[in-house]
Amino acid sequence: MWSIRCQYCSGTQGRCTTTSSGRSVTECCSCGRVVEERQSQPHDLFLLRAQDSPLNLVTSDLASIPSPSIVGLGTKTNEQIKKEGVVEEEDDPFESTGFITSFSTWSLESTPLFARSSISFSGQLAELERCIDSTSTSTNSSPGQVVVVDNLRAYLQIIDVSSILGLDYDISDHAFQLFRDCSSATCLRNRSVEALATAALVQAIREAQEPRTLQEISIAANLPQKEIGKYIKILGEALQLSQPINSNSIAVHMPRFCTLLQLNKSAQ
């Protein structure tokens, strides 16, 4: 565990774990969301290194010195040579063995070096994978693939609209859960996934008592208010949800507007 800063719940403790696809991520210990993802890559480096290796050669003793019988000895007899203290070559004990001379040789050789680098980046894609992983149990079949694609489209729609409206991540998570429950309870054929996801976000906003006008949500989602209202009704019937207070009521939005205008409670 080490210190982090979770962008979802402002937690400060993280733990290292692995996703279902084998990627290394950092999860928040407080909310369990993926905060950071890490990718490691091995590198094979070859460096040129100078190598010193000995080269051994056998050379004969005094090979470059001329023979004594040639150097001005003329026709002297063996006895005369011995008297003068000159030793013949065959009497030299090192002549037959020779000396071993070692030379130092330098060469450049490639030396392998194995290194590993690691980079860290946002864990939003890994968090997306975690969110839709529970619905991808039948990915080998065609209906399962459709469910995964629909969940991906809905998740991106909810995250996009939530970021524009400045909503908390808990509201986004709840909206995505509402969408999945609704998609399991009703058929999405010939229906707009983005509109249903936006309707789920409207319901989550109302339940969290973080009011946004339908006009604000319509502009952020780039969808007509009438279409969003239609899917809000479909969502409520599928999940049998109780309708919260009317979002267009001035009593709902007045506190937020007064806060944005920095008005005190007496003015409100």
N, C-alpha and C positions, 0 to 999 in steps of 0.2 A: 504494500500500500504506500502511496505517496501523495503529495499535495497537488491538487488540481483546482480548477474553477469550472464547475458544471454550468453550462449555459441554459440548462433546463430548470434546475432547482437551486442553483447557487451553492451546491455542495462543494466541499473542499477535500474530500478523500476519494481516491480512485484505486482501482485494482485492475491488474492485467489478466486478460482472459482471451479465449479464442472463439470465433464465430463458427456457425455450422459449416461454412465453406473453408475453414482453416485459416482465416485471416486473424492477425494479432490486433487486438483493440484494447482500449482502456475504458472501463465502465465506471460510472459514478456509484459509490457505495450507498448513497442515499436513495436515489430513484432508479438505479439499474440501467439507465440509458447509456448509449455509446457516446462518449465524449471525443475520443481521439482514435485514429487508426494508424498503425505503423506498418511499413513495408520494408523488408530486408532483401538485399540482393548481394549474392557472392560475386567476388571479382578475382580473377586469376591474373596476377601481375608477374612479369618476367623482367628482372633487373639484371643489368650487366655488372658482374662482379669480377674483380681481378683475382685470379687463382695462381698461387706460387707452387710449382711442383718441381722436384729435383729430377735431373737427367744424369744418370750414372754412366760413365764411359771408362773402359780399361785401356790404359796407355802404358807402353813399355818404358822401363827406367832408362833415363839418359839417351833417349832415342835420337835426339838431335846432336849429340856429341860424337865426333868422328872416332873411329877405332884407333887405339894407340899404335897399332902396327902400321897405320898409314901416316901418322904424324911424325915425320923425320926420323923414324927408327932405322930405316935402311935395311941392311941385311944382317942385323944383329942376331945372335943366337939366343935361344931360350934362357940359357944360363946368364948371359949378359943382361937380358931384360929383367930377370929376377933380381940380379945384383943391383940394378938401378931402381928397384922398387916399383916397377910397372907390372900391373896385374892384367892378365889377358881377359877377354870378354867371357869366355866359357867358365872362368872362375868366379864371376860376379853372381852372388846368390840371388839378386833381384832381377836378373836379366830374363829369366824364364817366367817369372810370376807377373811382373808389371805392377804399376800402381793404379788405384781406382780414383778417378777424378770425377767430382760431382759438380754439375752446372745447374744454376738456378734458372728456370724458365717461367716466364710470366705470360698468361693468356687471359682473355676476356670470355667468360662463360655466362650463359643465361641461368639465373637462379630463380626458381619459382617462389612466389610469395602469394599466399591466399589471404584475402581481406574480405570484410563484409561491411557494407554501408547500410544505414537505416534512415528513412525519412518519415516524418510524422505529418499528418494532415487531418482535416476535420472528419469527424466520425458520422456525418449526416447520412452518407450512403450506407454505412454499416448499420445505422439506426433504422433506415428504411428497410434494409434486408431483415432486420430483427422483427419489424412490425408485420411484414407480409409473410414471414416464414411460417407462421402457424396456419396459414391458409393455403400453403403450397404442398399439401400432403399427397395430392394426386396430380403432380405436374406431368406425369407420363401420358395422361389422357388429355384429349382436346378440351373438355369442359374445365379441367383443372388449370390449363394454360390460360383460358379465358378469364377465370376467377383471379389469377395472379395479375394479369394485365389490367383488369378493372380495378383491383385494389391499388395497383401502382398509380393509375390515373387519378383515382380518388385521393390518394395520399398526397400527391403533388399538388392537386387543386386545393386541398385543405391547407397545406403548408404555405402555398403562395398567397392565398387570401388572408390567412392569419398573420403573415408577416406584413402585409399591407395595412391591416387594421391594428397591428400592434398588440395581438392577443398572446396570452401565456401559452406555453407548450402543453400544459395540462388540458386546456380547452381543445387544442388540436388533437391530442390523443383521444379524448372522449368523443370528439366528432368522428374520428376515424373508426372508433369502436361502434358508434351508432350506425355508420355506413355499412360496416361488415355485418352487423346484426340484421339490418334491413335487407341487404343483398342475399342473406341466407334465408330470409323469410318470404321474399318475393322475387319474381323473375325480372331481370334487368333487360331483357330483350326489347329492342326498339325504344329504349329509354336512355336518357342522357345521364351518363355516369357523373359528369362534372356538376350537373344541376342537383342530383341527389346528394353528392358530397357537400355542396354548398348548403343544401337544406339541413343536412346533419350538423354542419357548423353553426347554422342559425339556432338549432335546438340546443346545442352545447353552450352557445353564448347566453341563451335565455336561462338555462339551468344554472350557469355560473354567475348569473346576475351581473354580467358585464355587458350592458346594453349597447347595441349598435343598431342604427336605423336600417330598415330594409333597403333604403336608397344607398346608404354607404356600402352595404354588402353587395348590392347589385353592381355598383361601379367597380368595386374591387374584384368581383368575380367575372365581370364583363358578361353578365347574363341579365335578361329582362326580369323585373320584379314579379311579373305575372307568372313566369315559368318557375321562379324560385318558390313562390307561394303554392303552385301546383304540387311541387315535389315535397314541400313541407307537409301537405295534407297526406300524400302517399306515405311518407315516413311515419307520420303519427298513426295512420291506420294499420300499417304493417307491424309496428312495435307497441301499439296501444298506449301511446304516450298521452299524458295529461297536458293540455295546453297551458303554458304559463301566462303571466300577465301580458296583455297586448303590447308588442314592442313599439307601437306607434304612440303609446300613451305619453303625454308630456311629463307625467310623474316619474316615468322610468328614466328619461333622458335628462331631466333637469339637473340632478346632482352632478352628472358628468360634464354638462355644459358649464355649470358654475365653477367646477374645478378647473376646466380649461381656461376660463376667463379670470381665474384667481379671485373669485368673489367669496366673501365670508358667508357664514351660515345664516346670518340675519338677512342678507340680501337674497339668499336662496329661498 
